[in-house]
């Protein structure tokens, strides 16, 4: 090859895809893509293992597979006999099924006895298993979370879980590439979640369908890893296949501290390779979008899709279509009413979107020395055992308990609400999770998506509240606020 | 091996609402199952049952449960949200064999095709015509890649990923195809190992 011959410019997504091609895509068949890390949980895996058993095959690479239990698991502690309060015998059996399947297949299980158990998308980055340039799949749509590290990470169905268990590969037609450039300056008191909700609002609920999104720009570069995870996590809420951020020194600093990342010369070599993982300056994206957040303030959703959201200090606008109008009816809101001040019954802080240490710190900063509004229920579920340990070491659990909040065991809890942690019909939940679909947090429940700071502020005020109210003195008046 | 999907003639069931997410198709509290079977009862459960879990008398979907096969004409962006394969399992068990929409969410589409549920995007004008033809039988001819809806709209052709189409027509899932490439996969792994040294 002569020196003049250069390969065409590539996006980061192209690079990762190319380096994992076992067999390229043809007209007749999708590409066969190698998977570096397969994360498994109890809800979307039993039928996959059963499928393998029916064919008499075992997991090809148990060493590249990691399992945990998080979705169906109770977040209340076991009783004095060690019995855990599962929502149903079925939920208990589902967890037992995964424990058994992992034992049979030689798959590492971070279960009840593990100090590393937690929400699947929280624990892999904590352990340092989520590595730049890798392909990561999981039977869970929020797998895009791992894209924060410059991995190509996406959710798959149970049939695909079976395929990955059996072959360590996935069939994939190449999605389109989109770049979302976020420009600032980023205003004070704007959380990663506020940015994620605003990006969704701009993209629309299906605006990312068929695309892998690369988030770029000065705002993204200045984000912490936890904020990048929140941003990438919600890519699926725009319908995107995945979301990712090119690795940089922030990424490398996070990974250097992780227990399962090699040390010394090996780490130096890995980091050098990670630094090459970026889109070429002249790489062409199928779609480019620029999002200016210089005027942004804390956000909250008002409809039943995550993009139906806007600044808390503004009025709720006219619905954009009949679908959004139906969402307004379900939520009991009307165009023209203030977003702020809507009465709240339950506050949930946690999930793979916002269940990490910095999220709990943000909530604690507002809850410290204050009490939640009378009659309001606050559930705080740390994202993992590690998050729980560190939060307790910092005394956050006491801040929450003294404020009147429930400090739970790690798990998905009210985000998917399949473990018994639910809101009643008609109740309004301010939730730091990712979906506000009708009935998502229990039949008839109504969800307002927001940041941990907004959730904490709303817990004290008993109504949706802009967290900037707690930024200075005087203390906001709760009685007047709710009236 | 499932029933091959070569040609299907079945009545249309319309669901005009846009962005029906997988929590509507099957609520999360029913995902504690460890099998694929019997989820038809849970399809659109919270739409067609009251707060006590009793079927709502006169609900259109309750009137047709278990009487399939049907072809679902769904609103734009159908199946958005979670990756739960329980959604196509529930739709199939309810009696749907095909979903036609102007846009279908990525994961739901691949989950559907992996289970023999044809998920197909169609043009907006034809979609509107089909939505107005509740109960009328149409034919989806996968072999000819044509939809015939006499009295509703002229016959029209469609594109479907050739690989997905083959799997549907043979009644197979792609697992066998992947397993057939075991040697290629082993070569890739060997290459990876040598690059790391």
HADDOCK unambig.tbl for C-alpha pairs under 7 A between the chains (distance, minus, plus):
assign (segid A and resid 22 and name CA) (segid B and resid 184 and name CA) 6.80 0.50 0.50
assign (segid A and resid 22 and name CA) (segid B and resid 185 and name CA) 6.14 0.50 0.50
assign (segid A and resid 22 and name CA) (segid B and resid 188 and name CA) 5.92 0.50 0.50
assign (segid A and resid 28 and name CA) (segid B and resid 162 and name CA) 5.53 0.50 0.50
assign (segid A and resid 28 and name CA) (segid B and resid 163 and name CA) 5.64 0.50 0.50
assign (segid A and resid 29 and name CA) (segid B and resid 163 and name CA) 5.21 0.50 0.50
assign (segid A and resid 43 and name CA) (segid B and resid 31 and name CA) 6.54 0.50 0.50
assign (segid A and resid 43 and name CA) (segid B and resid 32 and name CA) 6.41 0.50 0.50
assign (segid A and resid 44 and name CA) (segid B and resid 84 and name CA) 6.81 0.50 0.50
assign (segid A and resid 46 and name CA) (segid B and resid 34 and name CA) 5.28 0.50 0.50
assign (segid A and resid 47 and name CA) (segid B and resid 34 and name CA) 6.07 0.50 0.50
assign (segid A and resid 47 and name CA) (segid B and resid 35 and name CA) 5.72 0.50 0.50
assign (segid A and resid 47 and name CA) (segid B and resid 36 and name CA) 6.69 0.50 0.50
assign (segid A and resid 90 and name CA) (segid B and resid 32 and name CA) 5.72 0.50 0.50
assign (segid A and resid 90 and name CA) (segid B and resid 33 and name CA) 6.39 0.50 0.50
assign (segid A and resid 91 and name CA) (segid B and resid 32 and name CA) 5.08 0.50 0.50
assign (segid A and resid 94 and name CA) (segid B and resid 32 and name CA) 6.20 0.50 0.50
assign (segid A and resid 94 and name CA) (segid B and resid 33 and name CA) 6.84 0.50 0.50
assign (segid A and resid 94 and name CA) (segid B and resid 34 and name CA) 6.18 0.50 0.50
assign (segid A and resid 139 and name CA) (segid B and resid 83 and name CA) 6.55 0.50 0.50
assign (segid A and resid 140 and name CA) (segid B and resid 82 and name CA) 6.83 0.50 0.50
assign (segid A and resid 140 and name CA) (segid B and resid 83 and name CA) 5.50 0.50 0.50
assign (segid A and resid 141 and name CA) (segid B and resid 82 and name CA) 5.18 0.50 0.50
assign (segid A and resid 141 and name CA) (segid B and resid 83 and name CA) 5.02 0.50 0.50
assign (segid A and resid 155 and name CA) (segid B and resid 83 and name CA) 6.30 0.50 0.50
assign (segid A and resid 156 and name CA) (segid B and resid 83 and name CA) 6.04 0.50 0.50
assign (segid A and resid 156 and name CA) (segid B and resid 107 and name CA) 6.56 0.50 0.50
assign (segid A and resid 157 and name CA) (segid B and resid 83 and name CA) 5.49 0.50 0.50
assign (segid A and resid 157 and name CA) (segid B and resid 84 and name CA) 6.14 0.50 0.50
assign (segid A and resid 157 and name CA) (segid B and resid 85 and name CA) 5.34 0.50 0.50
assign (segid A and resid 157 and name CA) (segid B and resid 107 and name CA) 6.97 0.50 0.50
assign (segid A and resid 157 and name CA) (segid B and resid 111 and name CA) 5.68 0.50 0.50
assign (segid A and resid 158 and name CA) (segid B and resid 85 and name CA) 5.88 0.50 0.50
assign (segid A and resid 159 and name CA) (segid B and resid 114 and name CA) 6.67 0.50 0.50
assign (segid A and resid 163 and name CA) (segid B and resid 175 and name CA) 5.73 0.50 0.50
assign (segid A and resid 167 and name CA) (segid B and resid 178 and name CA) 6.88 0.50 0.50
assign (segid A and resid 167 and name CA) (segid B and resid 179 and name CA) 6.53 0.50 0.50
assign (segid A and resid 206 and name CA) (segid B and resid 77 and name CA) 6.72 0.50 0.50
assign (segid A and resid 209 and name CA) (segid B and resid 105 and name CA) 6.71 0.50 0.50
assign (segid A and resid 209 and name CA) (segid B and resid 106 and name CA) 6.71 0.50 0.50
assign (segid A and resid 210 and name CA) (segid B and resid 106 and name CA) 6.50 0.50 0.50
assign (segid A and resid 237 and name CA) (segid B and resid 81 and name CA) 6.70 0.50 0.50
assign (segid A and resid 239 and name CA) (segid B and resid 80 and name CA) 6.79 0.50 0.50
assign (segid A and resid 239 and name CA) (segid B and resid 105 and name CA) 6.59 0.50 0.50
assign (segid A and resid 323 and name CA) (segid B and resid 17 and name CA) 6.92 0.50 0.50
assign (segid A and resid 323 and name CA) (segid B and resid 18 and name CA) 6.16 0.50 0.50
assign (segid A and resid 416 and name CA) (segid B and resid 28 and name CA) 6.48 0.50 0.50
assign (segid A and resid 417 and name CA) (segid B and resid 29 and name CA) 6.99 0.50 0.50
assign (segid A and resid 418 and name CA) (segid B and resid 28 and name CA) 5.59 0.50 0.50
assign (segid A and resid 418 and name CA) (segid B and resid 29 and name CA) 4.43 0.50 0.50
assign (segid A and resid 440 and name CA) (segid B and resid 23 and name CA) 6.51 0.50 0.50
assign (segid A and resid 443 and name CA) (segid B and resid 46 and name CA) 7.00 0.50 0.50
